[in-house]
Amino acid sequence: MARYLAVAHQTAESEEFVKAVHRLVIDDADPRVVLVVPATPVKHLLDAYTEVQGEKIAEAKALAAKSQLEAAGVPVEEARVGDPRPYEAVIDALNQSDFDEIIVSTFPKGISQWLRMDAIHRLEQKLRRPITHVVVPRN
């Protein structure tokens, strides 16, 4: 049984992310996936709904993405909202439980706030476990 941490926000429901998570767990007899959607501040979202707070948006994303992942055959143990900062959201999740592999989904460089924050590189430097980075084009 391997445990996987999947982290995404605006790309959480994308076909690219769902397929990447599915590919990651397909050969595992008993995979455990935890989905974390950081509560990104509304001002950082590309499609911001200003009347709704970042945490509410993240909660809705987490539930929708969980449904899509499960429909694709990915067993999601839990879907939860994390720290607004993606790096800290991953570290918080790792402080709560151990994961064998991490998959993070972002928009491309130039669009992604997470890449501007250097979140992926910082995680790769700090963590001693595989990290898969899925880049989802902005449609």
DSSP file (Angstrom, degrees, kcal/mol; ACC not computed):
  #  RESIDUE AA STRUCTURE BP1 BP2  ACC     N-H-->O    O-->H-N    N-H-->O    O-->H-N    TCO  KAPPA ALPHA  PHI   PSI    X-CA   Y-CA   Z-CA
    1    1 A M              0   0    0      0, 0.0     2,-0.3     0, 0.0    27,-0.0   0.000 360.0 360.0 360.0 120.2    0.0    0.0    0.0
    2    2 A A        -     0   0    0     28,-0.1    30,-2.3    23,-0.1     2,-0.5  -0.833 360.0-140.9-107.1 148.9    1.5    3.3   -1.1
    3    3 A R  E     -a   32   0A   0     -2,-0.3    97,-2.4    28,-0.2    98,-1.4  -0.924  16.8-165.6-111.2 134.1    0.2    6.7    0.0
    4    4 A Y  E     -ab  33 101A   0     28,-3.5    30,-2.6    -2,-0.5     2,-0.6  -0.947  12.0-151.7-122.0 137.9    0.0    9.6   -2.4
    5    5 A L  E     -ab  34 102A   0     96,-2.4    98,-2.9    -2,-0.4     2,-0.5  -0.949  14.1-167.8-107.4 118.4   -0.4   13.3   -1.8
    6    6 A A  E     -ab  35 103A   0     28,-2.9    30,-3.0    -2,-0.6     2,-0.5  -0.929   5.2-173.0-109.1 126.7   -2.1   15.1   -4.7
    7    7 A V  E     +ab  36 104A   0     96,-3.0    98,-2.5    -2,-0.5     2,-0.3  -0.976  22.0 126.4-127.7 124.3   -2.0   18.9   -4.5
    8    8 A A        -     0   0    0     28,-1.6    98,-0.1    -2,-0.5    -2,-0.0  -0.976  23.2-179.9-162.7 164.0   -3.8   21.2   -6.9
    9    9 A H  S >  S+     0   0    0     96,-0.4     3,-1.8    -2,-0.3     4,-0.3   0.240  83.6  14.8-133.2 -91.3   -6.2   24.2   -7.0
   10   10 A Q  T 3  S+     0   0    0      1,-0.3     3,-0.3     2,-0.1    96,-0.1   0.733 134.2  46.1 -65.7 -20.1   -7.4   25.7  -10.2
   11   11 A T  T >  S+     0   0    0     94,-0.3     3,-1.8     1,-0.2     6,-0.4   0.364  81.9 103.3 -98.9   3.6   -6.1   22.7  -12.1
   12   12 A A  T <  S+     0   0    0     -3,-1.8    -1,-0.2     1,-0.3    -2,-0.1   0.776  85.4  41.5 -61.6 -28.9   -7.6   20.1   -9.7
   13   13 A E  T 3  S+     0   0    0     -4,-0.3    -1,-0.3    -3,-0.3    -2,-0.1   0.344  89.7 121.6 -99.4   6.5  -10.4   19.2  -12.1
   14   14 A S    <>  -     0   0    0     -3,-1.8     4,-2.3     1,-0.1     5,-0.2  -0.348  69.5-127.3 -73.1 150.6   -8.4   19.2  -15.2
   15   15 A E  H  > S+     0   0    0      1,-0.2     4,-2.7     2,-0.2     5,-0.2   0.878 110.1  56.9 -60.2 -39.1   -8.1   16.2  -17.4
   16   16 A E  H  > S+     0   0    0      2,-0.2     4,-2.1     1,-0.2    -1,-0.2   0.915 109.5  43.7 -61.5 -44.6   -4.3   16.4  -17.2
   17   17 A F  H  > S+     0   0    0     -6,-0.4     4,-2.6     2,-0.2     5,-0.3   0.940 114.1  49.1 -67.0 -47.9   -4.3   16.2  -13.4
   18   18 A V  H  X S+     0   0    0     -4,-2.3     4,-2.3     1,-0.2    -2,-0.2   0.923 114.0  46.4 -59.0 -45.7   -6.8   13.4  -13.2
   19   19 A K  H  X S+     0   0    0     -4,-2.7     4,-2.8     2,-0.2    -1,-0.2   0.896 111.5  51.9 -64.4 -40.2   -5.0   11.3  -15.8
   20   20 A A  H  X S+     0   0    0     -4,-2.1     4,-1.8    -5,-0.2    -2,-0.2   0.911 111.5  45.8 -64.5 -42.7   -1.6   12.0  -14.1
   21   21 A V  H  X S+     0   0    0     -4,-2.6     4,-1.7     2,-0.2    -1,-0.2   0.918 112.9  51.2 -65.8 -42.1   -2.9   10.9  -10.7
   22   22 A H  H  X S+     0   0    0     -4,-2.3     4,-1.7    -5,-0.3    -2,-0.2   0.931 109.9  49.1 -59.9 -46.6   -4.5    7.8  -12.3
   23   23 A R  H  < S+     0   0    0     -4,-2.8     4,-0.4     1,-0.2    -1,-0.2   0.867 109.0  54.7 -60.3 -36.6   -1.3    6.8  -14.0
   24   24 A L  H  < S+     0   0    0     -4,-1.8    -1,-0.2     1,-0.2    -2,-0.2   0.872 119.6  29.1 -65.6 -38.3    0.6    7.2  -10.7
   25   25 A V  H >< S+     0   0    0     -4,-1.7     3,-1.8    -3,-0.2    -1,-0.2   0.549  90.7  97.7-102.3  -8.5   -1.6    4.8   -8.8
   26   26 A I  T 3< S+     0   0    0     -4,-1.7    -1,-0.1     1,-0.3    -2,-0.1   0.814  88.3  43.1 -56.7 -37.4   -2.8    2.4  -11.5
   27   27 A D  T 3  S+     0   0    0     -4,-0.4     2,-0.5    -3,-0.2    -1,-0.3   0.467  91.0 101.5 -90.4  -0.5   -0.3   -0.3  -10.7
   28   28 A D    <   -     0   0    0     -3,-1.8    -3,-0.0     1,-0.1    -4,-0.0  -0.722  64.8-148.3 -86.4 128.7   -0.6   -0.1   -7.0
   29   29 A A  S    S+     0   0    0     -2,-0.5    -1,-0.1     1,-0.3    -4,-0.0   0.827  92.5  13.0 -65.9 -32.2   -2.8   -2.9   -5.5
   30   30 A D  S    S-     0   0    0      2,-0.0    -1,-0.3    -3,-0.0   -28,-0.1  -0.467  82.0-179.4-145.4  66.9   -4.1   -0.7   -2.6
   31   31 A P        -     0   0    0      0, 0.0     2,-0.5     0, 0.0   -28,-0.2  -0.382  13.7-155.5 -74.0 149.4   -3.3    3.0   -3.2
   32   32 A R  E     -a    3   0A   0    -30,-2.3   -28,-3.5    -2,-0.1     2,-0.5  -0.989  12.4-170.0-123.1 119.7   -4.3    5.7   -0.7
   33   33 A V  E     -ac   4  76A   0     42,-1.1    44,-2.5    -2,-0.5    45,-1.2  -0.937   9.1-169.5-115.8 130.2   -4.7    9.2   -2.2
   34   34 A V  E     -ac   5  78A   0    -30,-2.6   -28,-2.9    -2,-0.5     2,-0.5  -0.984  12.7-153.7-114.8 124.6   -5.1   12.4   -0.1
   35   35 A L  E     -ac   6  79A   0     43,-3.0    45,-2.8    -2,-0.5     2,-0.5  -0.861   9.8-170.6-100.3 126.6   -6.1   15.5   -2.1
   36   36 A V  E     -ac   7  80A   0    -30,-3.0   -28,-1.6    -2,-0.5    45,-0.2  -0.978   5.8-170.4-118.6 127.3   -5.1   18.9   -0.7
   37   37 A V  E     - c   0  81A   0     43,-2.6    45,-1.9    -2,-0.5   -28,-0.2  -0.944  23.9-133.0-115.1 107.5   -6.4   22.1   -2.3
   38   38 A P  E     - c   0  82A   0      0, 0.0     2,-2.3     0, 0.0    45,-0.2  -0.299  19.2-118.9 -59.7 142.2   -4.7   25.1   -0.8
   39   39 A A        -     0   0    0     43,-2.1    16,-0.2    46,-0.1    15,-0.1  -0.444  41.1-165.0 -80.6  66.2   -7.1   27.9    0.2
   40   40 A T        -     0   0    0     -2,-2.3    18,-0.1    14,-0.2    17,-0.1  -0.268  27.0-102.6 -57.2 131.9   -5.5   30.3   -2.3
   41   41 A P    >   -     0   0    0      0, 0.0     3,-2.3     0, 0.0     4,-0.5  -0.298  28.9-120.2 -56.7 140.4   -6.5   34.0   -1.7
   42   42 A V  G >  S+     0   0    0      1,-0.3     3,-1.5     2,-0.2     6,-0.1   0.832 110.4  64.3 -53.1 -37.7   -9.1   35.1   -4.2
   43   43 A K  G 3  S+     0   0    0      1,-0.3    -1,-0.3     7,-0.1     5,-0.1   0.697 101.7  51.8 -63.2 -17.7   -6.8   37.9   -5.5
   44   44 A H  G <  S+     0   0    0     -3,-2.3    -1,-0.3     3,-0.1     2,-0.2   0.532  88.0 100.2 -95.0  -7.6   -4.4   35.2   -6.8
   45   45 A L    X   -     0   0    0     -3,-1.5     3,-0.7    -4,-0.5     9,-0.0  -0.568  66.5-144.2 -82.6 141.6   -7.0   33.1   -8.7
   46   46 A L  T 3  S+     0   0    0      1,-0.3     2,-0.5    -2,-0.2    -1,-0.1   0.890 102.5  34.9 -69.2 -38.8   -7.3   33.6  -12.4
   47   47 A D  T 3  S-     0   0    0      2,-0.0    -1,-0.3    -3,-0.0     2,-0.2  -0.598  90.5-177.6-113.3  67.9  -11.0   33.1  -12.3
   48   48 A A    <   -     0   0    0     -3,-0.7     2,-0.7    -2,-0.5     3,-0.1  -0.427  24.5-156.3 -75.8 138.4  -11.8   34.8   -9.0
   49   49 A Y    >   -     0   0    0      3,-0.2     3,-2.4    -2,-0.2     8,-0.1  -0.891  12.5-163.5-108.0  95.5  -15.3   35.0   -7.6
   50   50 A T  T 3  S+     0   0    0     -2,-0.7    -1,-0.1     1,-0.3    -8,-0.1   0.702  82.2  60.0 -62.0 -21.6  -14.8   38.0   -5.4
   51   51 A E  T 3  S+     0   0    0     -3,-0.1     2,-0.4     2,-0.1    -1,-0.3   0.585  99.7  66.7 -81.7  -7.6  -18.0   37.4   -3.4
   52   52 A V  S <  S-     0   0    0     -3,-2.4    -3,-0.2     2,-0.0   -10,-0.1  -0.931  85.0-122.6-116.5 136.0  -16.7   34.0   -2.2
   53   53 A Q     >  -     0   0    0     -2,-0.4     4,-2.0     1,-0.1     3,-0.4  -0.331  26.0-110.5 -74.2 158.1  -13.7   33.6    0.0
   54   54 A G  H  > S+     0   0    0      1,-0.2     4,-2.5     2,-0.2   -14,-0.2   0.832 116.2  55.2 -56.2 -36.9  -10.6   31.5   -1.0
   55   55 A E  H  > S+     0   0    0    -16,-0.2     4,-2.3     2,-0.2    -1,-0.2   0.892 107.3  48.8 -67.6 -38.8  -11.4   28.8    1.5
   56   56 A K  H  > S+     0   0    0     -3,-0.4     4,-2.1     2,-0.2    -1,-0.2   0.900 112.3  48.9 -66.6 -40.3  -14.9   28.2    0.2
   57   57 A I  H  X S+     0   0    0     -4,-2.0     4,-2.5     2,-0.2    -2,-0.2   0.931 111.8  49.2 -63.3 -45.1  -13.6   28.1   -3.4
   58   58 A A  H  X S+     0   0    0     -4,-2.5     4,-2.8     1,-0.2    -2,-0.2   0.888 109.2  52.7 -62.1 -40.0  -11.0   25.5   -2.3
   59   59 A E  H  X S+     0   0    0     -4,-2.3     4,-2.1     2,-0.2    -1,-0.2   0.921 111.0  46.3 -62.1 -44.6  -13.6   23.4   -0.5
   60   60 A A  H  X S+     0   0    0     -4,-2.1     4,-2.4     2,-0.2    -2,-0.2   0.907 113.1  50.1 -64.2 -41.9  -15.8   23.3   -3.6
   61   61 A K  H  X S+     0   0    0     -4,-2.5     4,-3.1     1,-0.2     5,-0.3   0.920 108.8  52.5 -61.1 -44.5  -12.7   22.5   -5.8
   62   62 A A  H  X S+     0   0    0     -4,-2.8     4,-2.2     1,-0.2    -2,-0.2   0.917 111.9  44.8 -60.2 -44.9  -11.7   19.7   -3.4
   63   63 A L  H  X S+     0   0    0     -4,-2.1     4,-1.9     2,-0.2    -1,-0.2   0.911 115.8  46.6 -66.5 -42.6  -15.1   18.0   -3.5
   64   64 A A  H  X S+     0   0    0     -4,-2.4     4,-2.1     2,-0.2    -2,-0.2   0.920 114.3  47.0 -66.3 -43.7  -15.4   18.4   -7.3
   65   65 A A  H  X S+     0   0    0     -4,-3.1     4,-2.9     2,-0.2     5,-0.2   0.885 108.9  55.2 -66.6 -38.2  -11.9   17.1   -7.9
   66   66 A K  H  X S+     0   0    0     -4,-2.2     4,-2.6    -5,-0.3    -1,-0.2   0.925 108.5  48.9 -58.9 -44.6  -12.5   14.2   -5.5
   67   67 A S  H  X S+     0   0    0     -4,-1.9     4,-2.2     2,-0.2    -2,-0.2   0.911 112.6  47.5 -61.5 -43.2  -15.5   13.2   -7.5
   68   68 A Q  H  X S+     0   0    0     -4,-2.1     4,-1.3     2,-0.2    -2,-0.2   0.913 112.4  48.6 -66.8 -42.2  -13.6   13.4  -10.8
   69   69 A L  H  <>S+     0   0    0     -4,-2.9     5,-2.7     1,-0.2     3,-0.4   0.931 112.8  47.7 -63.0 -45.0  -10.7   11.3   -9.5
   70   70 A E  H ><5S+     0   0    0     -4,-2.6     3,-1.5     1,-0.2    -1,-0.2   0.877 107.9  55.3 -64.8 -37.1  -13.0    8.7   -8.1
   71   71 A A  H 3<5S+     0   0    0     -4,-2.2    -1,-0.2     1,-0.3    -2,-0.2   0.798 106.2  53.2 -63.9 -27.6  -14.9    8.5  -11.4
   72   72 A A  T 3<5S-     0   0    0     -4,-1.3    -1,-0.3    -3,-0.4    -2,-0.2   0.391 129.0 -98.7 -87.3   2.6  -11.5    7.8  -13.1
   73   73 A G  T < 5S+     0   0    0     -3,-1.5    -3,-0.2     1,-0.3    -2,-0.1   0.614  79.0 137.3  92.8  12.8  -10.9    5.0  -10.7
   74   74 A V      < -     0   0    0     -5,-2.7     2,-0.8    -6,-0.2    -1,-0.3  -0.835  51.4-136.0 -94.6 119.5   -8.6    6.8   -8.2
   75   75 A P        -     0   0    0      0, 0.0   -42,-1.1     0, 0.0     2,-0.7  -0.647  19.3-162.0 -77.6 111.3   -9.5    5.9   -4.6
   76   76 A V  E     -c   33   0A   0     -2,-0.8   -42,-0.2     1,-0.2     3,-0.1  -0.842  11.4-172.8 -98.7 113.1   -9.4    9.2   -2.7
   77   77 A E  E    S-     0   0A   0    -44,-2.5     2,-0.3    -2,-0.7   -43,-0.2   0.863  72.2  -5.6 -69.7 -37.9   -9.1    8.6    1.0
   78   78 A E  E     -c   34   0A   0    -45,-1.2   -43,-3.0     2,-0.0     2,-0.4  -0.985  52.6-158.8-158.8 145.3   -9.6   12.3    1.8
   79   79 A A  E     +c   35   0A   0     -2,-0.3     2,-0.3   -45,-0.2   -43,-0.2  -0.995  31.2 162.1-127.1 124.5  -10.0   15.7    0.1
   80   80 A R  E     -c   36   0A   0    -45,-2.8   -43,-2.6    -2,-0.4     2,-0.4  -0.938  40.6-106.8-143.3 162.5   -9.3   18.7    2.2
   81   81 A V  E     -c   37   0A   0     -2,-0.3     2,-0.2   -45,-0.2   -26,-0.1  -0.722  40.7-166.1 -88.1 137.2   -8.5   22.4    2.2
   82   82 A G  E     -c   38   0A   0    -45,-1.9   -43,-2.1    -2,-0.4     7,-0.1  -0.546  35.1 -54.6-115.5-178.1   -4.9   23.3    3.0
   83   83 A D        -     0   0    0    -45,-0.2     6,-0.2    -2,-0.2    -1,-0.2  -0.203  53.0-117.0 -51.1 144.1   -2.8   26.3    3.9
   84   84 A P  S    S+     0   0    0      0, 0.0    -1,-0.1     0, 0.0     3,-0.1   0.789 102.4  73.6 -59.0 -27.3   -3.2   29.1    1.3
   85   85 A R  S  > S-     0   0    0      1,-0.1     4,-2.4   -45,-0.1     5,-0.2  -0.804  79.5-146.3 -91.0 120.1    0.6   28.8    0.5
   86   86 A P  H  > S+     0   0    0      0, 0.0     4,-2.1     0, 0.0     5,-0.2   0.856  96.1  53.2 -58.6 -39.6    1.1   25.6   -1.5
   87   87 A Y  H  > S+     0   0    0      1,-0.2     4,-2.3     2,-0.2     5,-0.2   0.951 113.5  43.5 -59.0 -48.7    4.6   24.8    0.0
   88   88 A E  H  > S+     0   0    0      1,-0.2     4,-2.9     2,-0.2    -1,-0.2   0.837 108.5  58.8 -67.4 -33.0    3.2   25.1    3.5
   89   89 A A  H  X S+     0   0    0     -4,-2.4     4,-2.0    -6,-0.2    -1,-0.2   0.907 109.2  44.7 -61.6 -41.0    0.1   23.0    2.5
   90   90 A V  H  X S+     0   0    0     -4,-2.1     4,-2.4     2,-0.2    -2,-0.2   0.936 113.6  48.9 -67.6 -46.9    2.4   20.2    1.5
   91   91 A I  H  X S+     0   0    0     -4,-2.3     4,-1.8     1,-0.2    -2,-0.2   0.911 111.0  51.1 -60.8 -42.5    4.5   20.5    4.6
   92   92 A D  H  X S+     0   0    0     -4,-2.9     4,-1.1     1,-0.2    -1,-0.2   0.923 109.9  49.6 -59.4 -44.8    1.4   20.5    6.8
   93   93 A A  H  X S+     0   0    0     -4,-2.0     4,-1.7     1,-0.2     3,-0.4   0.897 110.6  50.1 -62.2 -40.1    0.1   17.4    5.1
   94   94 A L  H  < S+     0   0    0     -4,-2.4    -1,-0.2     1,-0.2    -2,-0.2   0.792 106.1  56.0 -69.9 -27.5    3.4   15.6    5.6
   95   95 A N  H  < S+     0   0    0     -4,-1.8    -1,-0.2    -5,-0.2    -2,-0.2   0.746 111.6  44.4 -72.9 -23.0    3.4   16.6    9.3
   96   96 A Q  H  < S-     0   0    0     -4,-1.1     2,-0.3    -3,-0.4    -2,-0.2   0.759 130.6  -4.4 -89.6 -28.4    0.0   14.9    9.7
   97   97 A S  S  < S-     0   0    0     -4,-1.7     2,-0.3    -5,-0.1    -1,-0.3  -0.983  71.8-105.5-160.7 159.2    0.8   11.7    7.7
   98   98 A D        -     0   0    0     -2,-0.3     2,-0.4    -3,-0.1    -3,-0.1  -0.739  30.9-166.6 -95.3 144.2    3.6   10.2    5.7
   99   99 A F        -     0   0    0     -2,-0.3   -95,-0.2     1,-0.1     3,-0.1  -0.979  20.5-152.1-130.2 143.1    3.3    9.9    1.9
  100  100 A D  S    S+     0   0    0    -97,-2.4     2,-0.3    -2,-0.4   -96,-0.2   0.800  83.4  11.3 -80.9 -31.0    5.4    7.9   -0.5
  101  101 A E  E     -b    4   0A   0    -98,-1.4   -96,-2.4    28,-0.1     2,-0.4  -0.994  63.4-149.0-150.2 151.9    5.0   10.3   -3.4
  102  102 A I  E     -bd   5 131A   0     28,-2.3    30,-3.0    -2,-0.3     2,-0.4  -0.967   5.9-166.8-124.5 137.7    3.6   13.7   -4.1
  103  103 A I  E     -bd   6 132A   0    -98,-2.9   -96,-3.0    -2,-0.4     2,-0.4  -0.993   8.1-173.0-125.6 126.8    2.0   15.0   -7.2
  104  104 A V  E     -bd   7 133A   0     28,-3.0    30,-3.0    -2,-0.4     2,-0.4  -0.963   6.7-157.8-122.5 134.0    1.5   18.8   -7.7
  105  105 A S  E     + d   0 134A   0    -98,-2.5   -96,-0.4    -2,-0.4     2,-0.3  -0.937  20.6 158.9-116.0 132.6   -0.4   20.4  -10.5
  106  106 A T  E     - d   0 135A   0     28,-2.6    30,-3.1    -2,-0.4     3,-0.1  -0.890  42.0-101.5-138.3 168.8    0.1   24.0  -11.7
  107  107 A F        -     0   0    0     -2,-0.3     8,-0.1    28,-0.2     3,-0.1  -0.400  62.7 -75.9 -76.7 171.3   -0.5   26.3  -14.6
  108  108 A P    >>  -     0   0    0      0, 0.0     4,-2.4     0, 0.0     3,-2.1  -0.173  60.4 -76.3 -68.0 163.9    2.6   26.9  -16.8
  109  109 A K  T 34 S+     0   0    0      1,-0.3     4,-0.1     2,-0.2     5,-0.0  -0.299 121.9  35.9 -55.2 141.4    5.4   29.3  -15.9
  110  110 A G  T 34 S+     0   0    0      2,-0.3    -1,-0.3    -3,-0.1     3,-0.0   0.066 123.4  46.3  96.0 -24.0    4.3   32.9  -16.3
  111  111 A I  T <4 S+     0   0    0     -3,-2.1     2,-0.3     1,-0.0    -2,-0.2   0.702  90.0  89.2-112.0 -40.2    0.8   32.1  -15.2
  112  112 A S     X  -     0   0    0     -4,-2.4     4,-1.5     1,-0.2    -2,-0.3  -0.462  51.6-164.9 -74.1 121.5    1.2   30.0  -12.1
  113  113 A Q  H  > S+     0   0    0     -2,-0.3     4,-1.9   -69,-0.2    -1,-0.2   0.860  93.1  59.5 -64.9 -36.3    1.5   31.9   -8.8
  114  114 A W  H  4>S+     0   0    0      1,-0.2     5,-2.3     2,-0.2     6,-0.3   0.883 105.3  47.0 -63.2 -38.6    2.8   28.7   -7.3
  115  115 A L  H >45S+     0   0    0      1,-0.2     3,-1.2     2,-0.2    -1,-0.2   0.865 108.4  55.4 -71.6 -34.5    5.8   28.6   -9.7
  116  116 A R  H 3<5S+     0   0    0     -4,-1.5    -2,-0.2     1,-0.3    -1,-0.2   0.854 106.7  51.3 -62.0 -33.5    6.4   32.3   -8.9
  117  117 A M  T 3<5S-     0   0    0     -4,-1.9    -1,-0.3    -5,-0.1    -2,-0.2   0.498 111.7-127.3 -79.1  -3.9    6.6   31.3   -5.3
  118  118 A D  T <>5 +     0   0    0     -3,-1.2     4,-2.5    -5,-0.2     5,-0.2   0.783  57.2 151.4  63.1  29.1    9.1   28.6   -6.3
  119  119 A A  H  >< +     0   0    0     -5,-2.3     4,-2.3     1,-0.2     5,-0.2   0.896  65.2  48.1 -60.7 -44.8    7.0   26.1   -4.5
  120  120 A I  H  > S+     0   0    0     -6,-0.3     4,-2.6     2,-0.2    -1,-0.2   0.953 114.1  45.5 -64.1 -50.0    7.9   23.1   -6.6
  121  121 A H  H  > S+     0   0    0      1,-0.2     4,-2.2     2,-0.2    -1,-0.2   0.908 112.8  51.2 -60.3 -43.2   11.7   23.7   -6.4
  122  122 A R  H  X S+     0   0    0     -4,-2.5     4,-1.8     1,-0.2    -1,-0.2   0.893 111.2  48.1 -62.5 -40.1   11.6   24.3   -2.7
  123  123 A L  H  X S+     0   0    0     -4,-2.3     4,-2.9    -5,-0.2    -2,-0.2   0.919 110.2  51.5 -66.3 -43.2    9.7   21.1   -2.2
  124  124 A E  H  < S+     0   0    0     -4,-2.6    -2,-0.2     1,-0.2    -1,-0.2   0.885 111.8  48.2 -60.4 -38.2   12.2   19.2   -4.3
  125  125 A Q  H  < S+     0   0    0     -4,-2.2    -1,-0.2    -5,-0.2    -2,-0.2   0.867 119.6  36.7 -69.5 -37.1   15.0   20.6   -2.3
  126  126 A K  H  < S+     0   0    0     -4,-1.8     2,-0.2    -5,-0.2    -2,-0.2   0.860 105.1  69.9 -86.5 -38.3   13.5   19.8    1.1
  127  127 A L     <  -     0   0    0     -4,-2.9     2,-0.4    -5,-0.2     4,-0.1  -0.563  60.2-151.0 -95.1 146.7   11.7   16.5    0.7
  128  128 A R  S    S+     0   0    0     -2,-0.2    -1,-0.1     2,-0.1    -4,-0.1  -0.459  70.4  80.2-109.2  58.0   13.3   13.1    0.2
  129  129 A R  S    S-     0   0    0     -2,-0.4   -28,-0.1    -5,-0.1    -2,-0.1  -0.978  90.2 -77.7-154.7 157.6   10.5   11.5   -1.9
  130  130 A P        -     0   0    0      0, 0.0   -28,-2.3     0, 0.0     2,-0.4  -0.299  40.3-165.2 -62.4 139.8    9.4   11.6   -5.5
  131  131 A I  E     -d  102   0A   0    -30,-0.2     2,-0.5    -4,-0.1   -28,-0.2  -0.993   3.2-160.6-126.8 123.9    7.5   14.7   -6.7
  132  132 A T  E     -d  103   0A   0    -30,-3.0   -28,-3.0    -2,-0.4     2,-0.6  -0.903   6.4-156.6-102.9 129.5    5.7   14.7   -9.9
  133  133 A H  E     -d  104   0A   0     -2,-0.5     2,-0.5   -30,-0.2   -28,-0.2  -0.932   5.1-164.8-109.8 118.1    4.9   18.1  -11.4
  134  134 A V  E     -d  105   0A   0    -30,-3.0   -28,-2.6    -2,-0.6     2,-0.6  -0.893   5.4-156.1-102.2 124.5    1.9   18.3  -13.8
  135  135 A V  E     -d  106   0A   0     -2,-0.5   -28,-0.2   -30,-0.2   -30,-0.1  -0.900   6.9-163.9-103.8 123.0    1.6   21.4  -15.9
  136  136 A V        -     0   0    0    -30,-3.1     3,-0.0    -2,-0.6    -2,-0.0  -0.921  19.0-126.5-109.0 121.1   -1.9   22.2  -17.1
  137  137 A P        -     0   0    0      0, 0.0     2,-0.5     0, 0.0  -121,-0.1  -0.332  26.6-110.9 -65.2 147.2   -2.2   24.7  -20.0
  138  138 A R              0   0    0      1,-0.1  -127,-0.0    -2,-0.0   -31,-0.0  -0.684 360.0 360.0 -78.1 121.4   -4.6   27.6  -19.4
  139  139 A N              0   0    0     -2,-0.5    -1,-0.1    -3,-0.0     0, 0.0   0.454 360.0 360.0 -86.7 360.0   -7.6   27.1  -21.7
